[in-house]
Amino acid sequence: MTTVEIEYCVPCGFRERALDVERAILTALESDLDRVSLVMGDHGVFRVTVDGDPVYEKSEDEYDVDAIVRAVRKRL
């Protein structure tokens, strides 16, 4: 069972960014996933994990939707 979680900062206004990433992941990988979840957070967080392992962290990586999808695909 493969689960992708997208945790995003509510006060920072990252909801649209999270929805864009969710849409891109579902478009590219929907048949390979069991669940994609949005998780509300704070303190500037924007993190994407696959089965609990981080594949994107805002503090470490430049925001690029296509690169995030590639990182998720690679983890699968």
PyMOL commands that set and color helices and strands:
alter all, ss='L'
color gray80, all
select helices_A, chain A and resi 15-32+65-75
alter helices_A, ss='H'
color red, helices_A
select strands_A, chain A and resi 3-9+35-41+46-50+53-57
alter strands_A, ss='S'
color yellow, strands_A
deselect
rebuild
show_as cartoon
